Amino acid sequence: MGRKGRKLSHFPMQTPKIQQDAPEPRFKPLLFASAVIALVWSAVLLYAGAFTTTIGAGMAFLDWPLSNGSLNPEGWTQDLDEFAEHSHRLAAKVIGLLAIGIVVVFLTYERRRWVRWLAVALLVSVILQGGLGGLRVLYDQLNTGAESNVVAQTFAVMHAMGAQSVVLMLTVLAVVSAPLWFRGKSHWGAFDPKGLYRFGCVLLVGAMVTILIGAIMRHIGAGLALVHFPQASAEGAWFPAEFTFPVAVHFLHRTFGVILGLAICVYGVLYFRAAGGNWVLRSIGLLPIFLTGLQIWFGWLILATLRNPHVTTLHMLNGAFLMAALCASVCLARHRGWVSSVESIPSGDGLADSRQSSRSAEMPAEPVPSKAS
C-alpha cells in the first residue's frame, strides 16, 4: 500500500461535527410558547407607544422611571395623555419581565448555542430600549430648557427603531422554536427557495429604512406635510412644489413605501410558487402581500382622516407586522437550504461503510489455496 493509503488508514475520516458533537434539536412547546406570548405582547406595547406619540403625550410625565414620583400616579386613568403614557410604561415593564423569562427558559432548555445567545441579546435590547425611552424624557426641552428639541427627538427615533429590533428578535425566536423548523426535508414538500433568501434580506433592510424614515416623519410632526396621495398636490403633480425638510421626509417615506410594496408583491408571488403544495409556506408567502396592501390603505386613510390617531397607530403597527412577516419568510427560506444540505450528509455508519469499501477495493485479494495443498 502506498503512502497515501497509509495516511488514510492512520487518519480515518470523521463524521461532520454537526452530526458528531451536537445533539439533534427537537421541538419544545415551552420555548415556542414563551416566544409567541412575548411577541403578541410586543404588539400591545407597540400600539401603546405609537398611540402615545401620535397624540403627543410622550411628556405627560416629566420624570422617569417613575411617573410624577410614583409607580401609580394619582388620577392617571382620568387624563388621556397620562393614561396613554403610563400605560405604555406599564406595558414596557411587562415586556421586560417576559424577556427575563425567555432568557431563563432558553438557557435552561435550548441546546442551540446561537439561539441561547439571541435570547440574551433580546434581554439586553429590551433594557437598552427602556433606557432610550428614559433619555427621550429626561433630555426633552421641557426638562433641559434647550432652544431646540433635536436631542430628545433623536432619542425618540432611536427608541422607535429599538422597538422594531425587539420585534425582529422575538420573531426569529418564535420561528426557530416552531414545529415546522424541526421537520425533515420530506415535510417541506417541493419548497425550493432559490434566490429568495437574498431577495428577502434586501427587502427586510428596505423595510427597516422605510420604517426609520417614517419614525423621523412622525417625531418631527410631518405626517400631513403632503395631504394628497398618490399625487403630491391637488393639481395632480407627482412631485412637491418645494422641498422643505418635513416635505422631503414625508415624500421620501411614501416613495420608499410604494417601491418596497411592489417589490414585496413580487417576492410574495415567487415565494408562493416555490412553496409547492405546502399550505403553511404558501400562506407565509401571501401574508406580506396582504399586509402591504393594508399598509398602503392605512397610509391613504391617515391623509383622508387628517391623521386620526387610531388609524395612524394601526399604520405603524401594521408596518411592524409586515417586517415580522418578511423576517419569518427569510428565516424559513434560509433554513430550507440548511435542512437539504444536512440531510444530504451521510450518517456515521454510512461513512464507515464507505471507508471499509474503499479499503477493501485498495487491498490486494488473498490467494485462494488449491486442493493439492
C-alpha positions in Angstrom: 0.0 0.0 0.0 1.4 3.4 -0.9 2.0 6.4 1.3 -1.4 7.9 0.6 -3.2 4.7 1.6 -1.2 4.5 4.9 -2.3 8.1 5.7 -5.9 7.3 5.2 -5.6 4.3 7.4 -3.9 6.2 10.2 -6.2 9.2 10.0 -9.7 7.9 9.2 -12.5 10.2 8.1 -14.6 11.7 10.8 -18.3 12.3 10.9 -19.1 16.0 10.3 -19.1 17.9 13.6 -22.7 18.9 13.2 -23.7 15.2 13.4 -20.9 14.0 15.8 -20.9 16.6 18.6 -24.3 18.5 18.6 -27.4 16.6 19.7 -30.2 16.9 17.3 -32.6 19.7 18.4 -36.3 19.0 18.7 -39.5 20.9 19.2 -40.1 22.1 22.8 -43.5 23.7 23.3 -42.3 25.8 26.3 -39.8 27.6 24.2 -42.2 28.2 21.4 -45.0 29.4 23.7 -42.8 31.8 25.6 -41.5 33.4 22.4 -45.1 33.7 20.9 -46.5 35.2 24.1 -43.8 37.9 24.2 -44.3 38.6 20.5 -48.0 39.1 21.0 -47.4 41.3 24.0 -44.9 43.4 21.9 -47.8 44.3 19.6 -49.7 45.7 22.7 -46.6 47.6 23.6 -46.1 49.0 20.1 -49.7 50.1 19.9 -49.4 51.9 23.3 -46.2 53.6 22.3 -47.4 54.6 18.8 -50.7 56.0 20.2 -48.8 58.0 22.8 -46.6 59.5 20.1 -49.5 60.2 17.8 -51.4 62.2 20.3 -48.2 64.0 21.6 -48.4 62.6 25.1 -44.8 61.5 25.4 -44.1 64.2 28.0 -47.3 63.7 30.1 -44.9 63.0 33.0 -41.6 64.9 33.2 -39.9 62.3 35.3 -38.6 58.8 34.6 -38.7 55.9 35.5 -41.4 56.9 37.9 -44.5 58.9 36.9 -44.9 62.0 39.0 -42.7 60.3 41.5 -45.0 57.2 41.8 -45.5 53.8 40.3 -49.2 54.5 40.3 -49.7 58.3 39.9 -52.9 59.7 41.1 -55.6 60.4 38.5 -53.7 58.9 35.6 -56.7 56.9 34.4 -58.8 60.1 34.0 -56.4 62.1 31.8 -56.0 60.8 28.2 -52.3 61.9 27.9 -51.3 60.5 31.2 -53.3 57.3 30.6 -51.5 56.8 27.2 -48.0 57.4 28.6 -48.4 55.5 31.8 -50.0 52.5 30.0 -47.0 52.5 27.7 -44.6 52.4 30.6 -46.5 49.6 32.3 -46.6 47.6 29.1 -42.8 48.1 28.8 -42.3 46.7 32.3 -44.3 43.6 31.3 -42.1 43.0 28.2 -39.1 43.3 30.4 -40.4 40.6 32.7 -41.2 38.4 29.7 -37.7 38.9 28.3 -36.2 37.7 31.6 -38.4 34.7 31.5 -37.4 33.9 27.9 -33.7 34.1 28.9 -34.3 31.7 31.8 -36.3 29.2 29.7 -34.0 29.3 26.7 -30.8 29.0 28.7 -32.3 26.0 30.5 -33.9 24.0 27.7 -32.4 25.2 24.4 -29.5 23.3 23.0 -28.5 25.5 20.1 -25.9 28.0 21.3 -26.7 30.7 18.8 -30.4 30.7 19.9 -29.4 31.0 23.5 -27.2 34.0 22.7 -30.1 35.5 20.7 -32.3 35.2 23.8 -29.7 37.0 25.9 -29.4 39.7 23.2 -33.1 40.2 23.4 -33.0 41.0 27.1 -30.1 43.4 26.5 -32.1 45.1 23.8 -35.1 45.5 26.0 -33.0 47.0 28.7 -31.4 49.5 26.2 -34.8 50.2 24.8 -36.1 51.3 28.2 -33.0 53.5 28.7 -33.6 55.2 25.4 -37.2 55.9 26.4 -36.0 57.4 29.6 -33.4 59.6 27.8 -36.1 60.8 25.5 -38.0 62.2 28.5 -35.1 63.5 30.6 -33.5 65.3 27.7 -36.7 66.9 26.4 -36.5 70.7 26.2 -39.2 70.8 28.9 -36.6 69.4 31.3 -33.4 70.9 29.8 -34.7 74.3 28.7 -32.9 73.9 25.3 -33.9 76.1 22.4 -34.5 73.1 20.1 -35.7 69.5 20.8 -33.3 67.7 18.5 -31.7 65.7 21.2 -34.9 64.3 22.6 -36.3 63.7 19.0 -33.1 61.7 18.2 -33.6 59.6 21.3 -37.2 59.1 20.3 -36.3 57.9 16.9 -33.7 55.5 18.3 -36.4 54.3 20.8 -38.8 53.6 17.9 -36.2 51.7 16.0 -35.2 49.8 19.1 -38.8 48.6 19.4 -38.6 47.2 15.8 -35.4 45.4 16.7 -37.1 43.7 19.6 -39.9 42.6 17.3 -37.4 41.1 14.9 -35.6 39.2 17.6 -38.8 37.8 19.0 -39.9 36.8 15.5 -36.7 34.9 15.0 -37.0 33.1 18.4 -40.6 32.2 17.6 -39.8 30.9 14.1 -36.7 28.8 15.2 -38.8 27.3 18.0 -41.8 26.5 15.9 -42.7 22.9 15.0 -42.1 23.5 11.2 -38.5 24.3 12.0 -37.7 20.8 13.2 -39.3 18.9 10.4 -37.2 16.9 8.0 -36.7 17.5 4.3 -39.7 15.4 3.3 -42.1 17.5 5.3 -41.1 20.7 3.4 -42.5 19.3 0.2 -41.2 20.8 -3.1 -40.2 24.1 -1.4 -37.2 25.4 -3.4 -36.3 28.9 -2.3 -33.5 29.6 -4.7 -32.6 33.2 -4.5 -35.5 34.0 -2.2 -33.2 34.3 0.9 -31.1 37.1 -0.6 -34.1 38.8 -2.1 -35.9 38.7 1.2 -32.9 40.1 3.1 -32.8 43.1 0.7 -36.5 43.7 1.3 -36.0 43.4 5.1 -33.3 46.1 5.0 -35.6 48.2 2.8 -38.4 47.8 5.3 -36.1 48.9 8.2 -35.0 52.0 6.2 -38.6 52.9 5.3 -39.7 52.5 9.0 -36.7 54.7 10.0 -37.8 57.5 7.7 -41.4 57.0 9.0 -40.2 57.4 12.6 -38.4 60.6 11.7 -41.5 61.9 10.0 -43.7 61.1 13.0 -41.4 62.7 15.5 -40.9 65.9 13.6 -44.7 66.2 13.0 -44.5 65.8 9.2 -47.4 63.3 8.9 -49.5 65.8 7.0 -46.7 67.7 5.1 -48.4 66.3 2.0 -52.1 65.7 2.2 -52.7 64.1 -1.3 -52.0 60.6 -2.4 -50.7 59.2 -4.7 -50.1 62.6 -6.3 -48.2 65.2 -4.2 -50.7 68.0 -4.8 -54.3 68.8 -5.6 -53.3 69.8 -9.2 -52.0 66.2 -9.8 -48.3 66.9 -9.6 -46.2 63.9 -8.7 -43.5 66.0 -7.0 -43.9 68.7 -4.3 -43.6 72.3 -5.4 -40.9 72.9 -2.8 -38.8 70.6 -0.7 -38.7 71.7 2.9 -37.2 69.2 5.3 -40.7 67.9 6.6 -42.0 67.7 3.0 -38.8 65.9 1.8 -39.0 63.3 4.7 -42.7 62.7 4.0 -42.2 62.3 0.3 -39.3 60.0 0.8 -41.3 57.8 3.2 -44.2 57.4 0.8 -41.9 56.9 -2.2 -39.9 54.2 -0.5 -43.1 52.6 0.8 -44.6 52.3 -2.7 -41.4 50.9 -4.3 -40.9 48.5 -1.4 -44.6 47.4 -1.6 -44.2 46.5 -5.3 -41.1 44.5 -4.6 -42.7 42.7 -1.7 -45.6 41.6 -4.0 -43.1 40.1 -6.5 -41.3 38.4 -3.6 -44.6 37.0 -2.2 -45.6 35.6 -5.6 -42.2 33.9 -6.0 -42.4 32.5 -2.5 -45.9 31.2 -3.1 -44.9 29.4 -6.3 -41.7 28.0 -4.7 -43.8 26.6 -1.8 -45.4 23.9 -4.0 -48.3 22.2 -2.2 -47.2 23.2 1.4 -50.1 25.4 2.5 -48.2 26.8 5.5 -45.4 28.1 3.4 -47.8 29.4 0.8 -49.6 31.4 3.5 -46.3 32.8 4.6 -45.7 33.9 1.0 -49.1 35.6 0.7 -49.0 37.3 4.1 -46.6 40.1 3.2 -48.7 40.9 0.1 -51.8 41.2 2.2 -50.0 43.3 4.8 -48.6 45.5 2.1 -52.0 46.3 0.7 -53.3 47.0 4.2 -50.3 49.3 4.9 -50.9 51.4 1.8 -54.6 51.7 2.6 -53.8 52.8 6.2 -51.4 55.4 4.8 -54.1 56.8 2.5 -56.6 56.7 5.3 -54.3 58.8 7.5 -54.4 61.6 5.0 -58.2 61.2 4.4 -59.0 61.4 8.1 -56.3 64.2 8.7 -54.3 61.9 10.9 -56.8 60.1 13.0 -54.8 58.8 16.0 -56.1 55.2 15.8 -55.6 54.9 12.1 -52.1 56.4 12.4 -51.2 53.9 15.2 -52.5 51.0 13.1 -50.4 52.1 10.2 -47.3 51.9 12.4 -48.3 48.6 14.0 -49.1 47.0 10.6 -45.6 48.1 9.4 -44.1 46.1 12.3 -46.3 43.1 11.3 -45.1 43.4 7.7 -41.5 43.5 8.8 -42.0 40.5 11.1 -43.7 38.5 8.3 -40.7 39.2 6.0 -38.3 38.2 8.7 -40.2 34.9 9.2 -40.2 34.1 5.5 -36.5 34.8 5.2 -35.6 32.6 8.1 -37.6 29.7 6.7 -36.1 30.2 3.2 -32.6 30.0 4.7 -33.4 27.0 6.9 -34.9 25.1 4.0 -31.5 25.1 2.3 -29.8 24.1 5.5 -32.1 21.1 6.0 -31.4 19.9 2.5 -27.6 20.2 3.0 -27.6 18.4 6.4 -29.8 15.5 5.2 -27.6 15.0 2.2 -24.6 14.3 4.5 -24.3 10.5 5.1 -24.5 9.3 8.6 -21.6 7.9 10.6 -22.4 4.3 9.7 -22.6 5.2 6.1 -19.2 6.9 6.2 -17.7 3.8 8.0 -19.2 1.5 5.3 -17.9 3.7 2.5 -14.4 3.7 4.1 -14.5 -0.1 4.5 -15.5 -0.5 0.9 -12.7 1.9 -0.2 -10.1 0.0 1.8 -11.3 -3.4 0.5 -11.1 -2.1 -3.0 -7.5 -1.0 -2.5 -6.3 -4.2 -0.7 -5.0 -7.0 -3.0 -7.0 -10.2 -3.0 -5.6 -13.0 -0.9 -4.6 -16.2 -2.9 -7.2 -19.0 -2.8 -5.5 -22.3 -1.6 -5.7 -25.1 -4.1 -7.0 -28.6 -3.4 -3.5 -30.1 -3.7 -2.2 -28.0 -0.8 
